[in-house]
Amino acid sequence: MAQQSIRTPMQLAMVLNGYRKKLKLTQKEASEKVGLLPKTISALENNPEKSSLESLFKLISALGLELVLKPKKTGNTDGEW
């Protein structure tokens, strides 16, 4: 998959879900790679606003991803999260 611009928790959840499925990992398999419960993976993918940053970083690690922050191209920081 190509780089993704993510501006909301739900966009992040959808991208992580897509990567997990691309790797053909079940929620249980992804959770076992980093010591999370399968319900934690489910929460990250379905209700990301209530998930912890620690769990988020563990899932990112399980999927072989890294988090990169960069300024928006427009330079506009109003409106979206």
C-alpha positions in Angstrom: 0.0 0.0 0.0 1.1 3.6 -0.6 1.6 6.2 2.0 -1.7 7.4 3.5 -2.7 10.9 4.7 -4.6 10.4 8.0 -6.4 13.2 9.6 -9.0 11.5 11.9 -8.9 8.5 14.2 -11.4 6.6 12.0 -9.2 7.1 8.9 -6.3 5.6 10.9 -8.5 2.7 12.0 -9.4 1.9 8.4 -5.8 2.0 7.2 -4.6 -0.2 10.0 -7.4 -2.7 9.3 -6.5 -2.7 5.6 -2.8 -3.4 6.3 -3.7 -6.2 8.7 -5.9 -7.8 6.1 -3.3 -7.3 3.4 -0.9 -9.3 5.6 -3.6 -11.9 6.0 -3.5 -11.6 9.8 -6.5 -12.2 12.0 -7.1 -9.8 14.9 -5.9 -12.7 17.2 -2.7 -13.2 15.2 -1.9 -9.5 15.2 -2.5 -9.3 18.9 -0.3 -12.2 19.7 2.6 -10.7 17.9 2.8 -7.8 20.4 1.1 -9.1 23.5 -2.3 -7.5 23.1 -5.8 -9.0 23.5 -7.8 -9.5 20.3 -10.5 -7.2 21.7 -7.8 -4.5 21.8 -7.2 -4.8 18.1 -10.9 -4.8 17.5 -11.3 -1.6 19.6 -8.4 0.1 17.6 -10.2 -0.8 14.3 -13.7 0.0 15.4 -13.6 2.7 18.1 -10.1 4.2 17.8 -11.0 7.4 19.8 -11.1 5.3 23.0 -7.9 3.4 22.4 -4.6 4.0 24.1 -1.5 5.3 22.3 0.5 2.4 23.7 -1.9 -0.1 22.0 -1.8 1.9 18.8 2.0 1.8 18.7 2.0 -2.0 19.4 -0.4 -2.6 16.5 1.7 -0.4 14.2 4.7 -2.5 15.2 2.8 -5.8 14.7 2.0 -4.7 11.1 5.5 -3.7 10.3 4.6 0.0 10.0 6.1 3.2 11.3 4.4 6.5 12.1 5.7 9.6 10.3 4.5 13.1 10.9 4.9 15.9 8.4 3.5 19.4 7.9 0.4 19.6 5.7 1.0 20.7 2.2 -1.4 23.6 2.5 0.0 24.8 5.8 -3.5 25.2 7.1 -4.0 23.8 10.6 -7.6 25.0 11.1 -10.6 22.7 11.0 -9.5 19.1 10.8 -7.8 17.4 13.8 
